[in-house]
Amino acid sequence: MYQNKDIEFKLMSETYKEKSFEAYGLKLPKIKAVLPTNLPAVSANEMRIDNVFLLEDDSVAIVDYESEDKDSNRVKYVNYIGRIMQRYDSQNQVIPKLRMIVIYTGDVETAEDTWELPCLTLKMEQVFIRNLPDAEIYQSIKKKLDNNETLSDKELMQLIVLPLAKKGKEEKQKMIEQVVDLAKHIDDENMQAFVITGILVSSDKFIDRDYAKSVRRYLSMTKVFQILEEEKQEAINLAEQKRNICVAESLIKDEVDIVVIMRATGFSREQIEEIRNNMLTTK
């Protein structure tokens, strides 16, 4: 199991802000935040949502990448929408305006954007990546990187989905490798890691698993991932310390022997006495 999904999420949360779907031909408000994709009631064999974004108009965009146009996908989208509604409702929050965005790979030429049943109508906002001039975009970005020029937000967003323009799994895999190699030439390490992480997410259903592992190993060695890993560990340590302080305070109130408290919390005698004194001064 890959252990750095939360680091990828944090990186994408920080770098997706103010990016736009206009790079894919969709006129939507800019991205305000990346939302968690771990929704309630996920069955063991059910695919997770690829991306969930909060947009600047406070609507929520559910994004899925597909290489086929079929009704079972739409059933999946209805489940996604229901679970997101359940998340907000269970927290007594107003259910926001929801958008279902389907990004089709080069395998799909056309698809109906509406699915109608007597009891519901599902309206999808669609992107057909096959319409992107992928060769032209690749060469243009390569030229800019060769000349040490900074890529625009639009070009960064296009790089993330560029491999999806190809038809068939083998052609996508070749393009994934080419684009990842190209992204490694981005000088700004934050933007480099953002693009490579975005490629891993957008191509998750198509990428070779061993290759994905090797790319994640590369990411884990970058400075930006190491910094985020340190921040994550600091947060874990802080949470553990707070938990142990609460345990110590509870045991002190129960007048438990100090040696037992030391064993239960890992604190020294001096630290426990300091907690005891703090409890007395805050009464």
BATINU-875580 format. One line per 10 residues: number of its first residue (from 1); for each residue x, y, z of N, C-alpha, C. Coordinates in steps of 0.2 Angstrom, whole numbers, plus 5000, padded with zeros to 4 digits. Each point is the difference from the previous one (the first is absolute). Example, Ala and Ser with C-alpha at 12.3 -4.5 7.8 and 13.67 -1.06 7.14 Angstrom:
2
1) 5066/4972/5039/4996/5006/5000/5004/5006/5000 | 4998/5005/4996/5004/5006/5001/4996/5005/5003;
END
This chain:
283
1) 5004/4994/5000/4996/5006/5000/5004/5006/5000 | 4999/5005/4996/5004/5006/4999/4998/5005/5006 | 5005/5002/5004/4999/5003/5006/4999/5008/4999 | 5002/5003/4994/5001/5007/5000/4994/5003/4996 | 4994/4997/5000/4994/5003/4997/4998/5006/5003 | 5001/5001/5007/4998/5006/5003/5005/5006/4998 | 5006/4998/4999/5005/5005/4998/4998/5002/4992 | 4999/4996/4996/4997/5002/4993/4994/5004/5001 | 4996/4998/5004/4994/5005/5001/5001/5007/5002 | 5005/5000/5005/5002/5007/5003/5003/5004/4994;
11) 5005/4997/4996/5003/5003/4995/4995/5003/4995 | 4995/4995/4998/4995/5002/4995/4996/5006/5003 | 4998/4999/5006/4996/5005/5003/5003/5007/5000 | 5007/5001/5001/5003/5006/5000/5001/5003/4993 | 5001/4995/4995/5002/5003/4993/4994/5000/4995 | 4995/4996/5002/4994/5001/4995/4996/5007/5001 | 5001/5003/5006/4997/5006/5001/5001/5005/4994 | 4994/5003/4998/4999/5005/4995/5002/4997/4993 | 5001/4994/4999/5001/4997/4994/4993/5000/4997 | 5000/4999/4993/4993/5000/4996/5000/4994/4996;
21) 4993/4998/4999/4999/4995/4995/4999/5002/4993 | 5001/5007/4999/5000/5003/4994/5006/4996/4995 | 5005/4998/5003/5005/4996/4997/4998/4994/4996 | 4994/4998/5002/4997/4994/4997/4994/5002/4996 | 4998/5006/4999/4995/5003/4996/4993/5001/5004 | 5001/4999/5007/4994/5001/5004/5000/5007/5003 | 4995/5004/5000/4999/5007/5003/4997/4999/5006 | 5004/4999/5006/4997/4999/5006/5004/5005/5005 | 4997/5002/5006/5004/5004/5005/5007/4996/5001 | 5005/5004/5002/5006/4997/5002/5000/4996/5006;
31) 5005/4995/5001/5000/4996/5006/5002/5004/5006 | 4996/4999/5005/5001/5003/5007/5003/4995/5005 | 4999/4994/4999/5003/4995/5005/4999/4993/4997 | 5004/4995/5002/4999/4993/4999/4997/4997/5006 | 4995/4996/4999/4996/4997/5005/5002/4992/5000 | 4999/4997/5006/5001/4993/5001/4996/4996/4996 | 5003/4994/4997/4996/4996/4996/4997/4994/5004 | 5002/4999/5006/4998/4995/5005/4993/5001/5002 | 4995/4997/4997/4993/5001/5001/4997/4994/5004 | 4994/5001/5003/4997/4995/5004/4998/4994/4995;
41) 4999/4994/5003/4997/4994/4997/5004/4998/4993 | 5007/5000/5000/5003/4998/4994/5001/4992/5001 | 4998/4997/4995/5000/4992/5001/5008/4998/4997 | 5001/4994/5002/5007/4998/4999/5002/5000/4993 | 4996/4999/4995/5001/4999/4993/4998/5007/4996 | 4999/5005/5004/4998/5006/4997/5005/5005/4999 | 5001/5003/4994/5005/5005/4999/4999/5006/5003 | 5005/5003/5003/4999/5007/5003/4999/5005/4995 | 4997/5006/5002/5000/5006/4995/5007/5002/4999 | 5001/5002/4994/5007/5002/4998/5002/5007/5003;
51) 4995/5005/5000/5002/5007/5003/4993/5003/5002 | 5000/5003/5005/4995/5005/5002/5002/5006/5002 | 4997/5006/4997/5003/5006/5000/4994/5005/5003 | 5002/5005/5004/4996/5005/5002/5002/5006/4996 | 4995/5003/4996/5001/5005/4995/4999/5007/5004 | 5002/5005/4996/5000/5007/5003/4993/5002/5001 | 4995/4997/4997/4993/5002/5001/4997/4996/5005 | 5004/4996/5004/4998/4995/5005/4996/4994/4998 | 5000/4999/4993/4997/4994/4998/5006/4994/5000 | 4998/4994/5000/5004/4994/5001/5000/4996/4993;
61) 5006/5000/4998/5001/4996/4993/5003/4993/5002 | 4996/4995/4998/5003/4993/5000/5003/4998/4993 | 5006/4998/5000/5003/4999/4994/5002/4993/4999 | 4998/4997/4994/5002/4993/4999/5003/4999/4993 | 5005/4996/4999/5004/4999/4994/4997/4993/4997 | 4998/5000/4994/4997/4994/4997/5003/4999/4993 | 5001/4993/4998/5002/4998/4994/4994/4997/4996 | 4994/4999/5003/4994/4997/4997/4994/5004/5002 | 4995/5000/4995/4994/5003/5001/4995/4995/5002 | 4997/4999/5006/4996/4995/5001/4995/5001/5006;
71) 4995/4997/5001/4995/5002/5005/5002/4998/5007 | 5005/4995/5001/5002/4998/5006/5004/5006/5003 | 5003/5004/4996/5004/5006/5002/4995/5005/5003 | 4994/5001/4997/4995/5005/5003/4997/4997/5006 | 4999/4994/5001/4998/4997/5006/5005/5002/5006 | 5007/4999/4998/5005/5002/5005/5000/5007/5001 | 4998/5005/4996/5000/5007/5001/4994/5002/5005 | 4994/4996/4999/4995/5001/5004/5002/4998/5007 | 5003/4995/5001/5003/4998/5007/5004/5005/5003 | 5005/5003/4995/5005/5005/5003/4996/5006/5002;
81) 4995/5002/4996/4996/5006/5002/4996/4999/5007 | 4997/4994/5000/4996/4998/5006/5005/5000/5006 | 5006/4997/5000/5004/5000/5006/5003/5007/5002 | 5001/5004/4995/5002/5007/5001/4995/5004/5004 | 4993/4999/4997/4995/5003/5004/4999/4997/5007 | 5001/4994/5001/5000/4997/5006/5005/5003/5005 | 5006/5001/4997/5005/5003/5004/4998/5007/5003 | 4998/5004/4996/4997/5006/5002/4994/5000/5005 | 4996/4996/4998/4994/4999/5004/5001/4997/5007 | 5005/4995/5001/5002/4997/5006/5003/5005/5005;
91) 5003/5006/4997/5003/5005/5004/4996/5006/5001 | 4994/4999/4998/4995/5005/5000/5002/5007/4997 | 5003/4999/4994/5002/5005/4995/4995/5000/4994 | 5000/5006/4998/4996/5001/4993/5003/4997/4995 | 4996/4996/4996/5003/4996/4994/5001/5005/4995 | 5006/5001/4997/5002/5005/4995/4998/4998/4993 | 5000/5004/4996/4999/4999/4993/5006/4995/4997 | 4997/4994/4998/5005/4995/4998/5001/5000/4992 | 5006/4999/4998/5001/4999/4992/5004/4994/4999 | 4997/4996/4995/5003/4994/4998/5004/5001/4994;
101) 5007/5000/5001/5004/5001/4994/5004/4993/4998 | 4999/4998/4994/5002/4994/4997/5006/5002/4995 | 5006/4998/5001/5005/5001/4995/5002/4994/4996 | 4998/5000/4994/5001/4994/4996/5007/4999/4996 | 5003/4995/5000/5006/4999/4997/4999/5000/4992 | 5006/4999/4997/4999/5000/4993/4996/4994/4997 | 4998/4995/5004/4997/4994/4998/4992/5002/4998 | 4998/5006/5003/4993/5002/4999/4999/5006/4996 | 4996/4999/4994/4999/5006/4996/4994/5004/5002 | 4995/4997/5002/4994/5004/5002/4996/4996/5005;
111) 4996/5003/5004/4996/4997/5005/4994/5005/5002 | 4995/4997/5002/4994/5004/5002/5002/5003/5007 | 4998/5007/5000/5002/5003/5007/4994/5000/5005 | 4994/4997/4998/4994/4999/5004/4998/4993/5000 | 4999/4998/5006/4997/4993/5001/4993/5001/5004 | 4995/4998/4997/4993/5001/5002/4997/4993/5002 | 4997/5000/5006/4996/4995/5002/4993/5003/5003 | 4995/4996/5001/4994/5003/5002/5001/5004/5007 | 5004/4997/5004/5001/5003/5007/5006/5005/5000 | 5004/5001/4995/5006/5004/5001/5003/5002/4993;
121) 5003/5006/5000/5004/5002/4994/5007/5002/5002 | 5005/4996/4997/5007/5002/5002/5003/5004/4994 | 5002/5006/5002/5003/5004/4995/5008/5000/5001 | 5003/4999/4995/5008/5000/5001/5003/5005/4996 | 5005/5003/5002/5005/5004/4996/5006/4996/4998 | 5000/5000/4993/5005/4995/4997/5006/5004/4997 | 5006/4996/5000/5006/5002/4997/5002/4995/4996 | 5002/5001/4993/5002/4995/4996/5008/5001/4998 | 5004/4997/5004/5007/5002/5000/5003/4998/4992 | 4997/4996/4997/5002/4999/4993/5000/5006/4996;
131) 4996/5005/5002/5000/5007/4996/5006/5004/5002 | 5003/4999/5005/5006/5004/5001/5006/4998/4995 | 5003/5005/4998/5006/4999/4995/5006/4997/5004 | 5000/4994/5002/5005/4998/5005/5007/5000/4997 | 5001/4998/4994/5007/5001/4997/5003/5007/5000 | 4995/5005/4998/5002/5007/5000/5001/5002/5007 | 4996/4998/5005/5001/5003/5007/5007/4997/5003 | 5001/4993/4998/5006/4997/5003/5006/5004/4997 | 5001/5001/4994/5005/5003/4997/5001/5008/5002 | 4995/5003/5001/5000/5007/5003/5003/5000/5007;
141) 4997/4996/5004/5003/5000/5007/5007/4997/5000 | 5002/4995/4996/5007/4998/5000/5004/5006/4998 | 4998/5004/4995/5004/5005/4998/5001/5005/5005 | 4995/5002/5004/5000/5005/5006/5005/4997/5005 | 4999/4994/5002/5005/4997/5005/5007/5000/4998 | 5001/4998/4993/5007/5000/4997/5003/5007/5001 | 4996/5005/5000/5002/5007/5000/5000/5003/5007 | 4998/4996/5005/5000/5002/5007/4994/5005/5001 | 4995/5000/4996/4994/5004/5001/4995/4997/5005 | 4997/5005/5003/4995/4997/5005/4993/4998/4997;
151) 4997/4995/5002/4994/4997/4997/4994/5004/5003 | 4995/5001/4996/4994/5004/5003/4996/4995/5003 | 4995/5002/5004/4995/4995/5004/4997/4996/4995 | 4998/5003/4994/4996/4996/4995/5005/4994/4997 | 5006/5002/4999/5004/4995/4998/5001/4994/5005 | 5001/5002/5006/5000/4995/5006/4994/4995/5000 | 4994/5003/4999/4994/4996/5000/5000/4996/4994 | 5002/5002/4994/5000/4996/4994/5005/4994/5001 | 5006/5002/5003/5004/4994/5001/4997/4994/5004 | 4996/5002/5005/4997/4995/5004/4996/4995/4996;
161) 4997/5002/4995/4995/4996/4996/5003/4998/4993 | 5005/5002/4998/5003/4999/4994/5000/4993/4998 | 5003/4995/5004/5000/4993/4999/4993/4997/4998 | 4995/5003/5003/4993/4998/4998/4997/5001/4993 | 5004/5004/4997/4998/5001/4993/5001/4994/4995 | 5004/4996/5002/5002/4994/4996/4994/4994/5001 | 5000/4996/4995/4995/4995/5000/5004/4993/5002 | 4996/4996/5004/5003/4994/5002/5005/5001/5006 | 5000/4994/5004/5004/5000/5006/5008/5001/4998 | 5002/4996/4995/5007/5001/4999/5003/5006/4998;
171) 4996/5004/4995/5002/5006/4998/4999/5006/5006 | 4995/4999/5004/5000/5004/5006/5006/4999/5004 | 5002/4994/5001/5006/4999/5005/5006/5003/4997 | 5001/4999/4993/5006/5003/4997/5000/5008/5001 | 4994/5003/4999/4999/5007/5001/5001/5002/5007 | 4998/4996/5005/5001/5002/5007/5007/5000/5002 | 5004/4995/4997/5007/5000/5002/5004/5006/4996 | 4997/5002/4994/5003/5006/4997/4999/5006/5004 | 4994/5001/5002/4998/5006/5003/5003/5001/5007 | 5000/4994/5004/5004/5000/5006/5007/5002/5000;
181) 5003/4997/4995/5007/5002/4998/5001/5007/4999 | 4995/5003/4996/5000/5007/4998/4999/5004/5006 | 4995/4998/5005/4999/5004/5006/5006/5000/5004 | 5004/4995/5000/5006/5000/5005/5005/5006/4998 | 4999/5003/4994/5004/5006/4998/4997/5007/5002 | 4994/4999/5004/4998/5007/5003/5004/5002/5006 | 5003/5006/5000/5004/5002/5005/4997/5001/5007 | 4994/5002/5000/4996/5001/5006/4998/4994/5002 | 5003/4997/5006/4999/4994/5002/4993/4999/5003 | 4997/5005/5002/4993/4999/5002/4995/4999/4994;
191) 5001/5004/4995/4996/4999/4994/5002/4993/4996 | 5006/4998/5001/5002/4994/4997/4996/4994/5003 | 5001/5000/5007/4996/4995/5004/4993/5000/4999 | 4997/5007/4999/4993/5000/4999/4998/4997/4994 | 5003/5001/4994/4999/4997/4994/5000/4993/5000 | 5006/4997/5003/5001/4993/5000/4994/4997/5004 | 4999/5003/5006/4994/4997/5004/4994/5000/4996 | 4998/5006/4997/4994/5000/4996/5000/4995/4995 | 5005/4998/4996/5000/4995/4995/4999/4993/5003 | 5002/4999/5006/4999/4994/5004/4992/4999/5001;
201) 4997/5006/5002/4993/5000/5002/4996/4999/4994 | 5001/5004/4995/4996/5000/4994/5001/4993/4996 | 5006/4997/5000/5001/4994/4996/4999/4994/5005 | 4998/5000/5006/4999/4995/5005/4997/4993/4997 | 4995/5001/4996/4997/4994/4997/5003/4997/4994 | 5006/5003/4998/5003/4998/4994/5007/4999/5000 | 5003/5002/5006/5008/5000/5000/5002/4993/5002 | 5006/4998/4998/5003/4994/5002/5002/5001/5008 | 4998/4995/5004/5001/5001/5007/5007/5000/5002 | 5004/4996/4997/5007/5000/5002/5004/5007/4998;
211) 4998/5002/4994/5002/5007/4998/4998/5005/5005 | 4993/5000/5002/4998/5005/5005/5004/5000/5007 | 5001/4994/5002/5004/4999/5006/5007/5003/4999 | 5003/4999/4994/5007/5003/4999/4999/5008/5000 | 4995/5003/4997/4999/5007/5000/4999/5003/5007 | 4996/4996/5004/4999/5002/5007/5006/5000/5004 | 5005/4995/4999/5006/5000/5003/5004/5006/4999 | 5000/5002/4993/5003/5006/4998/4998/5006/5004 | 4993/5000/5000/4997/5006/5004/5002/5000/5007 | 5000/4994/5003/5002/5000/5007/5007/5003/5002;
221) 5004/5000/4995/5007/5002/5001/5001/5008/4998 | 4995/5003/4998/5000/5007/4998/5000/5004/5007 | 5003/5006/5000/5000/5004/5006/4993/5002/5002 | 4996/5001/4995/4993/5003/5002/4996/4994/5004 | 5001/4994/4998/4997/4994/5003/5003/4999/5007 | 5006/5001/5000/5004/4999/5007/4997/5005/5005 | 5000/5006/4997/4997/5006/5005/4993/4998/5002 | 4996/4998/4996/4993/4998/5001/5000/4994/5005 | 5004/4996/4999/5001/4994/5005/5002/5002/5007 | 5004/5005/5000/5002/5002/5007/4995/5004/5003;
231) 4996/5004/4996/4994/5003/5003/4995/4995/5002 | 4999/4995/4996/4995/4995/5002/5002/4997/5007 | 5007/4998/5000/5002/4997/5006/5000/5004/5006 | 5001/5007/4999/4999/5005/5006/4993/5000/5002 | 4996/5000/4996/4992/5000/5002/4998/4994/5003 | 5003/4994/4998/4999/4994/5004/5002/5000/5007 | 5007/5002/5000/5003/5001/5007/4996/5004/5005 | 4998/5006/4997/4996/5005/5004/4994/4997/5002 | 4996/4996/4996/4994/4997/5002/5001/4995/5005 | 5005/4996/4999/5002/4995/5005/5002/5003/5007;
241) 5003/5005/5000/5002/5004/5006/4994/5002/5004 | 4995/5003/4996/4994/5003/5003/4996/4994/5003 | 5000/4995/4996/4996/4994/5003/5003/4997/5006 | 5007/5000/5001/5003/4998/5006/4999/5005/5005 | 5000/5006/4999/4999/5005/5005/4993/4999/5003 | 4995/4999/4996/4993/4999/5002/5000/4993/5004 | 5003/4995/4998/5001/4994/5004/5003/5001/5007 | 5006/5004/5000/5003/5002/5006/4995/5004/5005 | 4997/5005/4997/4995/5004/5004/4995/4996/5004 | 4997/4995/4996/4995/4996/5002/5003/4995/5006;
251) 5006/4997/4999/5003/4996/5005/5001/5004/5006 | 5003/5006/4999/5002/5004/5006/4993/5002/5004 | 4995/5001/4997/4993/5001/5003/4998/4994/5004 | 5002/4994/4998/4998/4994/5003/5005/4998/5005 | 5005/5005/5001/5005/4998/5005/5004/4994/4999 | 5001/4998/4994/5004/4994/4998/5007/5001/5001 | 5004/4995/5002/5007/5001/5002/5004/5002/4994 | 5005/5005/5001/5003/5003/4995/5004/4996/4996 | 5003/4994/5002/5003/4995/4996/4996/4997/4995 | 4993/4999/5002/4995/4997/4995/4999/5005/4995;
261) 5000/5006/5002/4998/5006/4995/5006/5000/4995 | 5006/5000/5002/5006/5000/4996/5000/4994/4995 | 4998/4994/5002/5000/4994/4996/4994/5001/4994 | 4995/5003/5003/4994/5001/4995/5001/5006/4995 | 5004/5005/5001/5001/5005/4996/5007/5001/4997 | 5005/4997/5003/5007/5001/4997/5003/5006/5003 | 4996/5004/5004/5003/5006/5003/5005/4999/5006 | 5004/5005/5001/5005/4999/5005/4996/5003/5007 | 5003/4998/5005/4997/5003/5007/4999/5007/5000 | 5006/5004/4997/5000/5007/5000/4994/5003/4995;
271) 4999/4996/4995/4994/5002/4995/4993/5000/5003 | 5000/4994/5004/4993/4999/5003/4999/5005/5006 | 5005/5002/5003/5000/5005/5006/4998/5007/4997 | 5003/5001/4994/4998/5006/4996/4993/5000/4998 | 4997/4995/4998/4993/4999/4998/4996/5001/5006 | 5002/4997/5006/4996/5001/5006/5000/5007/5002 | 5005/5003/5000/5000/5008/5001/4996/5004/4996 | 5000/4998/4993/4996/5004/4996/4993/4999/5001 | 4998/4994/5002/4993/4998/5002/4998/5005/5006 | 5004/5000/5005/4999/5004/5006/4999/5008/4998;
281) 5004/5002/4996/5000/5008/4998/4994/5001/4996 | 4997/4995/4996/4995/5002/4996/4993/4998/5003 | 5000/4998/5006/4993/4999/5004/4997/5006/5001;
END
